[in-house]
């Protein structure tokens, strides 16, 4: 190793290795999890039926067992237990069960990065909270609940993938980043990674747009309202994950609240959903 390499920034060393690795095909981005990809395809098919979704989920026993457990949680059902996926589809509906299956599939495959378990757990909790709050925001606005749930779930998908890449590269180049350096690198790389992944995965246009533009919703080429709702949902998720670090009075003054035509009563009602959202997060964490 040369003197110049010795004095180079660890962040730059890892970042350059990731960028060059992706360009040269030596460092691959993860593919869309199989079950999630097939469910997205089913959701686009107007002729798809409940039996197809049940059969698809049955194909992976680990995912099937998690889906049934979540479907039987207090957040999703009450009364008689759900004992089969077909019954779950009938009771909950195809779209709701589909979003549960996608959440399970995504976290099983994407939210994994050896050495960064603590960070991954926090990112997962935040993504699930943003998804659950996205659903509440959509209900309040009488919009597509399932679509907004997935926008919240995938809004920061670039971050866990960046941690996967960093985990691989650190071993290759013999560098270990400090927490501050890690946050700096993830913040810098994740938007580009998210953009590439959204395109490579052929996500629905709404999800491609919200993943890239949720922080600059007014500049989005389309789906501006969905981007704004995703931005608000992830801000509420910050409150769930880090309540001490979130000023809810300041959040109420965020321009996005007015942009979405929420009155203060609407905002207070969303705040009151905190326990419901926390219950969904708890149910969905594997």
SETOR-695239 format. One line per field, with one value per residue: x, y, z of N, C-alpha, C in turn; residue in one letter; residue number from 1. Coordinates in Angstrom, 1 decimal. Atoms other than C-alpha are relative to their C-alpha. Layout:
% SETOR-695239
n_east (X;...)
n_north (Y;...)
n_up (Z;...)
ca_east (X;...)
ca_north (Y;...)
ca_up (Z;...)
c_east (X;...)
c_north (Y;...)
c_up (Z;...)
code (a;...)
pos (NUM;...)
***
This chain:
% SETOR-695239
n_east (0.9;-0.8;0.2;1.2;1.1;0.1;0.5;1.3;1.1;0.6;1.3;-0.3;-0.5;1.2;0.9;-0.6;0.1;1.4;0.3;-0.7;0.5;1.3;-0.2;-0.8;0.7;-0.6;0.8;1.4;1.1;0.9;1.2;1.3;0.4;0.9;1.5;0.5;0.1;1.2;1.2;0.1;0.5;1.4;0.8;0.3;0.8;1.4;0.6;-0.5;1.0;-0.5;-0.7;-1.4;-0.8;-0.1;-1.0;-1.3;-0.6;-0.3;-1.2;-1.1;0.6;-0.4;0.8;1.4;0.2;0.0;1.2;1.1;-0.1;0.3;1.4;0.7;-0.3;1.1;0.0;0.6;1.3;0.5;1.0;-0.5;-1.4;-0.2;-0.8;-0.6;-0.2;1.2;0.9;-0.6;0.3;1.5;0.3;-0.7;0.0;-1.2;-0.9;-0.6;-0.9;-1.1;-1.0;-0.6;-1.0;-1.1;-0.8;-0.8;-1.0;-1.0;-0.9;-0.7;-1.1;-0.6;-0.5;-1.1;-1.4;-0.8;-0.7;0.8;1.3;0.7;0.5;1.0;1.2;0.6;0.5;1.2;1.0;0.4;0.7;1.3;0.8;0.3;1.0;1.3;0.5;0.4;1.3;0.8;0.1;0.9;1.4;0.5;0.2;0.8;-0.8;-0.4;-0.7;-1.1;-1.1;-0.8;-0.7;-1.2;-0.8;-0.7;-0.9;-1.1;-0.5;-1.4;-0.6;-1.5;-0.8;-0.5;-0.8;-1.3;-0.7;-0.5;-1.2;-1.1;-0.4;-0.8;-1.2;-0.9;-0.8;-0.9;-1.0;-0.6;0.4;1.2;0.5;0.6;1.5;0.3;-0.4;1.0;1.3;-0.3;-0.1;1.3;0.8;-0.4;0.2;1.3;0.9;-0.4;0.2;1.5;0.5;-0.4;0.8;1.4;0.1;-0.4;1.1;1.2;1.0;1.0;-0.4;0.2;-1.1;-1.2;0.0;0.0;-1.3;-1.0;0.4;0.8;-0.6;0.2;1.3;0.5;-0.7;0.3;0.6;1.4;0.2;-0.4;0.7;-0.5;-1.4;0.1;0.5;-1.1;-0.8;0.6;0.0;-1.4;-0.2;0.8;-0.8;-1.1;0.6;0.1;-1.3;-0.8;0.9;-0.7;-0.6;1.0;0.8;1.3;0.6;-0.7;0.5;1.3;-0.2;-0.7;0.8;0.7;1.3;0.9;0.0;0.9;1.3;0.4;0.2;-0.7;0.8;-0.5;-1.4;0.2;0.5;-1.1;-0.9;0.7;-0.1;-1.4;0.0;0.4;-1.2;-1.0;0.5;-0.2;-1.4;-0.3;0.5;-0.7;-1.4;-0.2)
n_north (-1.2;-1.2;-1.0;-0.8;0.9;0.0;-1.2;-0.3;0.1;1.3;-0.1;-0.1;1.3;0.9;-0.5;0.2;1.4;0.4;-0.6;0.7;1.4;0.1;-0.3;1.1;1.2;0.8;-0.2;0.0;-0.4;1.2;0.0;0.0;1.3;0.8;-0.1;-1.4;-0.3;0.7;-0.6;-1.2;0.4;0.4;-1.2;-0.6;0.9;-0.1;1.3;0.7;0.3;0.3;1.3;-0.2;-0.7;1.0;1.0;-0.7;-0.1;1.4;0.5;-0.3;0.4;-1.0;-1.2;0.4;0.0;-1.4;-0.7;0.4;-0.6;-1.4;-0.1;0.3;-1.0;-0.9;-1.2;0.3;0.8;0.3;1.1;1.4;0.0;0.4;1.3;0.3;-1.2;-0.2;-0.6;-1.3;-0.8;-0.3;-0.8;-1.3;-0.5;0.3;-1.1;-0.1;1.2;-0.2;-1.0;0.7;0.9;-0.8;-0.4;1.1;0.4;-1.0;0.0;1.2;-0.1;-1.3;-0.6;0.8;-0.5;0.5;-1.0;-1.3;0.5;-1.1;-1.0;0.6;0.1;-1.4;-0.3;0.8;-0.6;-1.3;0.3;0.5;-1.1;-0.8;0.7;0.0;-1.4;-0.3;0.5;-0.9;-1.3;0.3;0.1;-1.3;-0.7;0.9;0.4;1.4;0.3;1.0;-0.7;-0.9;0.9;0.4;-1.2;-0.2;1.2;0.0;-1.3;-0.1;1.3;-0.2;0.0;1.4;0.5;-0.6;0.7;1.2;-0.2;-0.4;1.2;0.8;-0.7;-0.1;1.2;0.0;-1.0;-0.1;-1.3;0.0;-1.4;-0.5;-0.2;-1.2;0.3;0.9;-0.8;-0.9;0.8;0.5;-1.2;-0.5;1.0;0.7;-0.5;0.5;1.5;0.1;-0.3;1.1;1.2;-0.2;0.3;1.4;0.9;-0.3;-0.3;-0.9;-1.4;-0.8;0.3;-0.5;-1.5;-0.4;0.3;-1.0;-1.4;-0.3;-1.1;-1.2;0.4;-1.1;0.1;1.3;-0.1;0.5;0.6;-0.9;0.2;1.2;-0.3;-0.8;0.9;0.9;-0.8;-0.1;1.3;0.3;-0.9;0.6;1.2;-0.4;-0.1;1.4;0.7;-0.8;-1.0;-1.0;-0.8;-0.5;-1.1;0.2;-1.3;-0.5;0.8;-0.5;-1.2;0.4;-0.4;1.2;0.1;-0.8;0.5;1.1;-0.5;0.5;-1.0;0.5;1.1;1.2;0.3;0.6;1.3;0.9;0.2;1.0;1.3;0.4;1.3;1.0;0.2;0.7;1.4;0.6;0.2;1.1;1.2;0.3;0.3;1.5)
n_up (0.0;0.1;-1.0;0.3;-0.4;-1.5;-0.6;0.6;-0.9;0.0;0.7;1.4;0.4;0.1;1.0;1.3;0.2;0.3;1.3;1.0;0.0;0.7;1.4;0.7;-0.2;-1.0;-1.2;0.5;-0.9;-0.1;0.8;-0.7;-0.6;0.9;-0.4;0.2;1.4;0.6;-0.5;0.8;1.3;-0.2;-0.3;1.3;0.9;-0.3;0.0;-1.1;-1.0;-1.3;-0.1;0.5;-1.1;-1.0;0.5;0.1;-1.3;-0.5;0.6;-0.9;-1.3;-0.9;0.2;-0.3;-1.4;-0.5;0.5;-0.8;-1.4;0.0;0.3;-1.3;-1.0;-0.3;0.9;1.3;0.0;-1.3;0.1;0.3;0.6;1.4;0.0;1.3;0.8;0.7;-1.0;-0.2;1.1;-0.1;-1.2;0.1;1.4;0.8;-0.1;-1.3;-0.2;0.9;-0.6;-1.1;0.6;0.6;-1.1;-0.5;1.0;0.1;-1.2;0.0;1.0;0.2;-1.3;-0.6;0.2;-1.1;-0.7;-0.2;-0.4;-0.7;1.0;0.8;-0.8;-0.1;1.3;0.2;-0.8;0.6;1.3;-0.3;-0.6;1.2;0.7;-0.8;0.0;1.3;0.1;-0.8;0.7;1.2;-0.5;-0.3;1.2;0.8;1.2;0.1;-1.3;0.2;0.8;-0.8;-0.9;0.7;0.2;-1.3;-0.3;0.9;0.3;-0.3;0.3;0.3;-1.2;-0.4;1.1;-0.2;-1.1;0.5;0.8;-0.9;-0.7;0.9;0.4;-1.2;-0.1;1.1;-0.1;-1.3;-0.7;-0.8;-0.2;-1.2;0.1;0.7;1.4;0.6;0.3;1.1;1.2;0.3;0.5;1.3;1.0;0.0;1.1;1.3;-0.1;0.0;1.4;0.9;-0.4;0.4;1.5;0.2;-0.5;0.8;-1.0;0.5;0.2;-1.2;-1.0;0.6;-0.2;-1.4;-0.5;0.4;-0.2;-1.2;-0.7;0.9;0.7;0.9;1.3;0.7;1.4;-0.2;-1.3;-1.0;-1.3;-0.6;-0.5;-1.2;-1.0;-0.4;-0.9;-1.4;-0.7;-0.6;-1.1;-1.1;-0.4;-0.8;-1.4;-0.6;-0.3;-0.8;-0.5;-0.7;1.0;0.9;-0.5;0.8;0.2;1.2;1.1;0.4;0.8;1.2;1.2;0.6;-0.7;0.7;1.3;0.1;-0.4;-1.4;-1.1;-1.2;-0.5;0.7;-0.5;-1.4;0.1;0.4;-1.2;-0.8;0.6;-0.3;-0.6;1.0;0.9;-0.7;0.0;1.4;0.1;-0.9;0.6;1.3;-0.2;0.0)
ca_east (0.0;1.4;1.8;-1.0;-3.3;-2.4;-3.4;-6.6;-9.9;-11.4;-14.8;-13.3;-11.5;-14.8;-16.9;-14.5;-14.4;-18.2;-18.6;-15.9;-17.2;-20.7;-19.5;-17.1;-19.7;-17.6;-20.1;-23.7;-26.7;-29.3;-32.1;-35.7;-36.7;-38.5;-41.8;-42.0;-41.3;-44.0;-46.5;-45.8;-46.5;-49.7;-50.8;-50.6;-52.6;-56.4;-57.1;-55.1;-57.1;-56.7;-55.7;-52.6;-51.4;-52.0;-50.0;-47.2;-46.7;-47.0;-44.0;-41.7;-42.5;-40.5;-42.4;-45.7;-45.3;-44.4;-47.3;-49.7;-48.3;-48.6;-52.1;-53.1;-51.7;-54.0;-53.0;-54.7;-57.5;-59.6;-61.9;-61.3;-57.6;-56.6;-55.3;-54.5;-53.3;-56.4;-58.4;-56.0;-56.6;-60.4;-60.4;-57.8;-58.1;-55.6;-54.0;-53.5;-52.1;-49.9;-48.3;-47.7;-45.9;-43.8;-42.8;-41.7;-39.9;-38.1;-36.8;-35.7;-33.5;-32.7;-32.4;-29.3;-25.7;-23.2;-21.6;-24.3;-27.1;-28.0;-28.2;-30.2;-32.7;-33.2;-33.6;-36.1;-38.1;-38.1;-39.2;-42.1;-43.2;-43.1;-45.2;-47.8;-48.0;-48.2;-51.3;-52.8;-52.1;-53.7;-56.8;-57.1;-56.8;-59.0;-56.3;-54.7;-53.8;-51.8;-49.8;-48.8;-47.9;-45.4;-44.1;-43.3;-41.7;-39.4;-38.7;-35.2;-34.4;-31.0;-29.8;-29.8;-28.4;-25.6;-24.8;-24.6;-22.2;-20.1;-20.0;-18.6;-16.1;-14.7;-13.5;-12.0;-10.1;-9.3;-11.0;-13.4;-15.5;-16.4;-20.1;-19.9;-18.1;-20.6;-23.6;-21.8;-21.2;-24.7;-26.3;-24.2;-24.6;-28.1;-30.0;-28.0;-28.3;-32.1;-32.6;-30.7;-32.5;-35.9;-35.3;-33.5;-36.4;-38.9;-40.9;-44.3;-43.9;-45.3;-42.7;-39.9;-40.9;-41.5;-38.2;-36.3;-38.3;-39.9;-37.5;-38.1;-41.8;-42.5;-40.0;-41.3;-42.2;-45.4;-47.0;-46.3;-48.9;-47.7;-44.1;-45.3;-47.3;-44.2;-42.1;-44.6;-44.8;-41.0;-41.0;-43.7;-41.5;-38.6;-40.9;-41.6;-38.0;-36.5;-39.2;-36.8;-35.2;-38.4;-40.2;-43.9;-44.8;-42.1;-43.3;-46.8;-45.3;-43.6;-44.9;-45.9;-48.8;-50.4;-49.3;-51.4;-54.3;-54.3;-55.8;-54.4;-57.3;-56.1;-52.5;-53.6;-55.5;-52.4;-50.4;-53.1;-52.3;-48.8;-49.7;-51.5;-48.4;-46.1;-48.3;-48.0;-44.2;-44.0;-46.1;-44.1;-40.6;-39.2)
ca_north (0.0;3.4;6.4;8.2;5.2;5.2;8.8;8.6;9.0;5.6;6.9;7.7;4.3;2.4;4.7;4.4;0.6;0.4;2.8;1.0;-2.4;-1.7;-0.2;-3.1;-5.7;-7.0;-5.8;-6.7;-5.0;-7.4;-8.5;-8.1;-10.8;-13.6;-13.6;-9.8;-9.6;-12.2;-10.4;-7.1;-8.9;-10.4;-6.9;-5.7;-8.6;-7.8;-11.5;-12.6;-14.4;-15.2;-18.8;-17.6;-15.4;-18.2;-20.7;-18.2;-17.6;-21.3;-21.8;-20.4;-22.1;-19.5;-16.6;-18.5;-19.0;-15.4;-14.2;-16.3;-15.1;-11.5;-12.1;-13.5;-10.5;-8.1;-5.4;-7.3;-9.6;-10.4;-13.3;-16.8;-17.6;-17.8;-21.3;-21.2;-18.7;-19.2;-18.2;-15.2;-14.0;-14.3;-12.6;-9.8;-9.4;-10.0;-6.5;-6.5;-10.0;-9.1;-6.1;-8.3;-10.9;-8.2;-6.8;-10.2;-11.0;-7.7;-7.8;-11.4;-10.6;-6.9;-6.0;-8.0;-6.8;-8.7;-6.5;-3.8;-5.7;-2.7;-0.2;-2.7;-3.2;0.6;1.0;-1.8;-0.4;3.0;1.5;-0.4;2.6;4.7;2.1;1.9;5.7;5.9;3.8;6.1;9.2;7.6;6.7;10.2;11.5;8.7;7.5;4.2;2.7;-0.3;1.8;4.3;1.4;0.2;3.7;4.0;0.5;1.1;4.8;4.2;0.9;2.3;2.4;-1.3;-2.1;0.4;-1.3;-4.6;-3.2;-1.5;-4.8;-6.6;-3.9;-3.3;-6.8;-6.5;-3.3;-3.8;-0.7;-0.3;2.9;4.8;5.4;9.0;7.9;5.2;7.6;10.0;7.3;5.8;9.3;10.1;6.8;5.6;8.0;6.8;3.1;3.6;5.1;2.2;-0.5;1.0;0.8;-2.6;-4.1;-2.6;-1.3;0.3;3.9;5.3;3.5;4.4;8.1;8.2;6.4;9.1;12.2;11.9;14.4;16.9;16.1;19.5;18.7;15.2;14.8;13.0;11.4;14.6;13.9;10.4;11.7;14.3;11.6;9.4;12.3;12.9;9.2;8.9;12.0;10.4;7.2;9.2;10.0;6.3;5.2;8.2;10.0;12.0;13.4;14.5;17.8;17.1;20.8;21.7;18.8;20.2;23.4;21.4;22.8;19.2;19.3;22.2;20.8;17.7;19.9;18.6;20.8;20.6;18.3;15.9;16.2;15.5;12.5;11.1;11.6;9.5;6.6;6.2;3.1;1.4;2.0;0.7;-2.5;-3.0;-2.6;-5.0;-7.6;-7.3;-7.5;-11.0)
ca_up (0.0;-0.9;1.4;-0.5;0.1;3.8;4.3;2.2;3.9;5.0;3.7;0.3;0.2;0.8;-1.4;-4.3;-3.9;-4.0;-7.0;-9.0;-7.9;-9.2;-12.4;-13.2;-12.2;-9.3;-6.7;-7.4;-6.0;-4.6;-6.8;-6.0;-3.5;-5.4;-3.5;-3.5;-7.2;-8.0;-5.8;-7.6;-10.8;-9.5;-8.3;-11.9;-13.3;-13.3;-13.7;-10.7;-8.0;-4.3;-4.9;-6.9;-4.0;-1.5;-3.7;-4.2;-0.5;0.3;-2.0;0.8;4.1;6.1;4.6;4.9;8.6;9.2;7.1;9.1;12.4;11.4;10.0;13.4;15.3;17.0;14.5;11.6;12.9;15.9;16.8;15.4;14.6;10.9;10.2;6.5;3.9;1.9;5.0;5.5;2.0;2.4;5.8;5.1;1.3;-1.4;-1.2;2.5;2.6;-0.3;1.5;4.5;2.3;0.6;4.0;5.2;1.9;1.8;5.4;5.0;2.0;2.0;5.7;6.4;6.7;8.7;11.3;11.1;12.9;15.2;12.3;10.2;13.0;13.4;9.6;9.5;12.3;10.7;7.3;8.9;10.9;7.7;6.0;8.8;9.1;5.3;5.5;8.2;6.1;3.0;5.0;6.2;2.7;1.3;-1.1;-2.0;1.4;0.1;-2.4;0.3;2.7;0.2;-0.5;3.2;3.4;0.4;0.7;2.2;0.6;-0.5;3.1;4.1;0.6;1.2;4.5;2.7;0.2;2.9;4.9;1.9;0.9;4.4;4.4;1.0;1.6;5.2;6.5;9.3;9.4;12.5;13.2;12.0;8.8;8.2;8.5;6.1;3.5;3.7;3.4;0.4;-1.5;-0.6;-3.0;-6.0;-4.9;-4.3;-7.8;-9.5;-7.5;-8.1;-11.9;-11.8;-9.8;-12.2;-9.2;-10.0;-11.2;-8.0;-5.9;-8.3;-7.9;-4.2;-3.5;-5.3;-4.6;-1.2;0.3;-2.6;-3.3;-4.8;-7.6;-8.4;-12.1;-11.0;-7.9;-6.0;-3.3;-2.8;-2.4;0.1;2.0;2.0;3.4;6.2;7.0;7.4;9.6;11.8;11.7;13.1;16.1;16.6;16.4;18.2;20.2;22.3;19.1;17.5;18.2;17.3;17.7;15.1;12.9;12.9;11.3;8.5;5.1;4.1;6.6;4.8;1.4;2.1;3.2;6.8;9.5;13.0;14.0;11.3;12.5;16.1;14.9;13.1;16.3;18.1;15.8;17.4;19.5;16.5;14.3;17.0;17.2;13.4;13.6;16.5;14.6;11.4;12.8;12.2)
c_east (0.9;-0.3;-1.3;-1.2;-0.2;-0.7;-1.4;-1.1;-0.6;-1.4;0.2;0.4;-1.2;-0.9;0.5;-0.1;-1.4;-0.4;0.7;-0.5;-1.3;0.2;0.7;-0.7;0.6;-0.8;-1.4;-1.0;-1.0;-1.1;-1.3;-0.3;-1.1;-1.4;-0.5;-0.2;-1.2;-1.3;-0.2;-0.6;-1.5;-0.9;-0.4;-0.9;-1.5;-0.7;0.5;-1.1;0.7;0.8;1.5;0.9;0.3;1.1;1.4;0.6;0.3;1.3;1.3;-0.5;0.3;-0.9;-1.4;-0.3;0.0;-1.2;-1.2;0.1;-0.4;-1.5;-0.9;0.2;-1.2;-0.1;-0.9;-1.3;-0.4;-1.0;0.7;1.4;-0.1;0.9;0.6;0.1;-1.2;-1.0;0.5;-0.4;-1.5;-0.3;0.6;-0.1;1.3;1.1;0.7;1.0;1.3;1.1;0.7;1.1;1.2;0.9;0.9;1.1;1.2;1.0;0.9;1.2;0.8;0.6;0.9;1.3;0.8;0.9;-0.8;-1.4;-0.8;-0.5;-1.1;-1.3;-0.7;-0.6;-1.3;-1.2;-0.6;-0.9;-1.4;-0.9;-0.5;-1.1;-1.4;-0.6;-0.4;-1.5;-1.0;-0.2;-0.9;-1.4;-0.6;-0.3;-0.9;0.7;0.4;0.8;1.1;1.2;0.9;0.7;1.4;1.0;0.8;1.0;1.2;0.7;1.5;0.7;1.5;0.9;0.4;0.9;1.4;0.8;0.5;1.3;1.2;0.5;0.9;1.3;1.0;0.9;1.0;1.2;0.7;-0.1;-1.2;-0.4;-0.5;-1.4;-0.3;0.4;-1.0;-1.3;0.3;0.0;-1.4;-0.9;0.4;-0.3;-1.4;-1.0;0.3;-0.3;-1.6;-0.5;0.3;-0.8;-1.4;-0.3;0.3;-1.1;-1.3;-1.2;-1.1;0.4;-0.1;1.1;1.3;0.1;0.1;1.4;1.0;-0.3;-0.7;0.5;-0.1;-1.3;-0.5;0.6;-0.2;-0.7;-1.5;-0.2;0.5;-0.6;0.5;1.4;-0.1;-0.5;1.1;1.0;-0.6;0.0;1.4;0.3;-0.7;0.8;1.2;-0.5;-0.2;1.3;0.8;-0.9;0.6;0.7;-0.9;-0.9;-1.3;-0.6;0.7;-0.5;-1.3;0.1;0.7;-1.0;-0.8;-1.4;-1.0;-0.1;-1.1;-1.4;-0.5;-0.2;0.7;-0.8;0.5;1.4;-0.1;-0.5;1.1;0.9;-0.6;0.2;1.4;0.0;-0.4;1.2;1.1;-0.4;0.3;1.5;0.4;-0.4;0.8;1.5;0.2;1.0)
c_north (1.2;1.0;0.8;-0.8;0.0;1.2;0.3;-0.2;-1.4;0.1;0.0;-1.4;-0.9;0.5;-0.3;-1.5;-0.4;0.5;-0.8;-1.5;-0.2;0.2;-1.2;-1.4;-1.0;0.0;0.1;0.5;-1.1;0.1;0.1;-1.4;-0.7;0.2;1.4;0.3;-0.7;0.7;1.3;-0.3;-0.4;1.3;0.7;-0.7;0.1;-1.3;-0.9;-0.3;-0.3;-1.3;0.1;0.6;-1.0;-1.0;0.6;0.1;-1.4;-0.6;0.2;-0.2;1.0;1.2;-0.3;0.0;1.4;0.8;-0.4;0.5;1.4;0.2;-0.3;1.0;0.9;1.2;-0.3;-0.8;-0.1;-1.1;-1.3;0.1;-0.4;-1.1;-0.3;1.3;0.3;0.8;1.5;0.9;0.4;1.0;1.4;0.7;-0.2;1.1;0.1;-1.1;0.1;0.9;-0.7;-0.9;0.8;0.5;-1.1;-0.4;1.0;0.0;-1.3;0.0;1.3;0.5;-1.0;0.5;-0.4;1.1;1.3;-0.4;1.1;1.0;-0.6;-0.1;1.4;0.4;-0.8;0.5;1.3;-0.3;-0.5;1.0;1.0;-0.6;0.1;1.4;0.4;-0.4;0.9;1.3;-0.2;-0.2;1.4;0.8;-0.8;-0.3;-1.5;-0.4;-1.0;0.6;0.8;-0.8;-0.4;1.1;0.2;-1.1;0.1;1.4;0.1;-1.3;0.1;-0.2;-1.4;-0.6;0.6;-0.7;-1.4;0.2;0.4;-1.2;-0.8;0.7;0.2;-1.1;-0.1;1.0;0.2;1.3;-0.2;1.4;0.2;0.3;1.3;-0.1;-0.8;0.7;0.9;-0.7;-0.5;1.2;0.4;-1.0;-0.5;0.6;-0.6;-1.5;-0.2;0.2;-1.2;-1.2;0.1;-0.3;-1.4;-0.9;0.2;0.2;0.8;1.4;0.8;-0.2;0.5;1.5;0.4;-0.4;1.0;1.4;0.3;1.2;1.3;-0.2;1.1;-0.1;-1.3;0.2;-0.5;-0.6;0.9;-0.2;-1.2;0.2;0.8;-0.9;-0.9;0.8;0.2;-1.3;-0.3;1.0;-0.5;-1.3;0.4;0.2;-1.3;-0.6;0.8;1.2;1.2;1.0;0.7;1.0;0.0;1.4;0.6;-0.8;0.5;1.3;-0.3;0.4;-1.2;-0.2;0.8;-0.4;-1.1;0.4;-0.6;1.2;-0.6;-1.1;-1.3;-0.4;-0.7;-1.5;-1.0;-0.3;-1.1;-1.4;-0.7;-1.5;-1.1;-0.2;-0.8;-1.5;-0.7;-0.3;-1.2;-1.4;-0.4;-0.3;-1.5;-0.3)
c_up (0.0;1.1;-0.3;0.4;1.5;0.6;-0.6;1.0;-0.1;-0.8;-1.5;-0.5;-0.3;-1.1;-1.4;-0.4;-0.4;-1.4;-1.1;-0.1;-0.7;-1.5;-0.8;0.2;1.0;1.3;-0.4;1.0;0.1;-0.9;0.8;0.6;-0.8;0.3;-0.3;-1.5;-0.6;0.5;-0.7;-1.3;0.1;0.2;-1.3;-0.9;0.5;0.1;1.1;1.1;1.3;0.1;-0.5;1.1;1.1;-0.4;0.0;1.4;0.6;-0.5;0.9;1.4;1.1;-0.1;0.4;1.5;0.6;-0.4;0.9;1.4;0.0;-0.3;1.2;1.1;0.2;-0.9;-1.3;0.2;1.5;-0.1;-0.3;-0.7;-1.5;-0.1;-1.3;-0.8;-0.8;0.8;0.2;-1.1;0.0;1.1;-0.2;-1.4;-0.6;0.1;1.3;0.3;-0.8;0.6;1.2;-0.5;-0.5;1.2;0.6;-1.0;0.0;1.2;0.1;-0.9;0.0;1.4;0.7;-0.4;1.1;0.6;0.3;0.5;0.7;-1.0;-0.9;0.8;0.1;-1.4;-0.3;0.7;-0.5;-1.3;0.3;0.6;-1.1;-0.8;0.7;0.1;-1.4;-0.2;0.7;-0.8;-1.2;0.4;0.3;-1.2;-1.0;-1.4;0.1;1.2;-0.3;-0.7;1.0;1.1;-0.6;-0.3;1.3;0.2;-0.8;-0.1;0.3;-0.3;-0.3;1.2;0.4;-1.1;0.1;1.1;-0.4;-0.8;0.8;0.8;-0.9;-0.3;1.1;0.1;-1.1;0.1;1.3;0.8;0.8;0.3;1.4;-0.2;-0.8;-1.5;-0.7;-0.3;-1.2;-1.3;-0.4;-0.5;-1.4;-1.1;-0.2;-1.1;-1.3;-0.1;-0.1;-1.4;-0.9;0.3;-0.4;-1.5;-0.3;0.4;-0.7;1.0;-0.8;-0.1;1.2;1.0;-0.5;0.3;1.4;0.7;-0.2;0.5;1.3;0.8;-0.7;-0.8;-0.9;-1.4;-0.7;-1.3;0.0;1.4;1.1;1.4;0.7;0.6;1.3;1.2;0.5;0.9;1.4;0.7;0.6;1.1;1.3;0.5;0.9;1.5;0.7;0.4;1.0;0.6;0.7;-1.0;-0.9;0.7;-0.7;-0.2;-1.3;-1.2;-0.5;-0.9;-1.3;-1.2;-0.6;0.6;-0.8;-1.5;-0.3;0.4;1.3;0.9;1.2;0.7;-0.7;0.5;1.4;-0.1;-0.5;1.2;0.9;-0.5;0.4;0.6;-1.1;-0.9;0.7;0.1;-1.3;-0.1;0.8;-0.6;-1.2;0.1;0.1;1.2)
code (x;x;x;x;x;x;x;x;x;x;x;x;x;x;x;x;x;x;x;x;x;x;x;x;x;x;x;x;x;x;x;x;x;x;x;x;x;x;x;x;x;x;x;x;x;x;x;x;x;x;x;x;x;x;x;x;x;x;x;x;x;x;x;x;x;x;x;x;x;x;x;x;x;x;x;x;x;x;x;x;x;x;x;x;x;x;x;x;x;x;x;x;x;x;x;x;x;x;x;x;x;x;x;x;x;x;x;x;x;x;x;x;x;x;x;x;x;x;x;x;x;x;x;x;x;x;x;x;x;x;x;x;x;x;x;x;x;x;x;x;x;x;x;x;x;x;x;x;x;x;x;x;x;x;x;x;x;x;x;x;x;x;x;x;x;x;x;x;x;x;x;x;x;x;x;x;x;x;x;x;x;x;x;x;x;x;x;x;x;x;x;x;x;x;x;x;x;x;x;x;x;x;x;x;x;x;x;x;x;x;x;x;x;x;x;x;x;x;x;x;x;x;x;x;x;x;x;x;x;x;x;x;x;x;x;x;x;x;x;x;x;x;x;x;x;x;x;x;x;x;x;x;x;x;x;x;x;x;x;x;x;x;x;x;x;x;x;x;x;x;x;x;x;x;x;x;x;x;x;x;x;x;x;x;x;x)
pos (1;2;3;4;5;6;7;8;9;10;11;12;13;14;15;16;17;18;19;20;21;22;23;24;25;26;27;28;29;30;31;32;33;34;35;36;37;38;39;40;41;42;43;44;45;46;47;48;49;50;51;52;53;54;55;56;57;58;59;60;61;62;63;64;65;66;67;68;69;70;71;72;73;74;75;76;77;78;79;80;81;82;83;84;85;86;87;88;89;90;91;92;93;94;95;96;97;98;99;100;101;102;103;104;105;106;107;108;109;110;111;112;113;114;115;116;117;118;119;120;121;122;123;124;125;126;127;128;129;130;131;132;133;134;135;136;137;138;139;140;141;142;143;144;145;146;147;148;149;150;151;152;153;154;155;156;157;158;159;160;161;162;163;164;165;166;167;168;169;170;171;172;173;174;175;176;177;178;179;180;181;182;183;184;185;186;187;188;189;190;191;192;193;194;195;196;197;198;199;200;201;202;203;204;205;206;207;208;209;210;211;212;213;214;215;216;217;218;219;220;221;222;223;224;225;226;227;228;229;230;231;232;233;234;235;236;237;238;239;240;241;242;243;244;245;246;247;248;249;250;251;252;253;254;255;256;257;258;259;260;261;262;263;264;265;266;267;268;269;270;271;272;273;274;275;276;277;278;279;280;281;282;283;284;285;286)
***
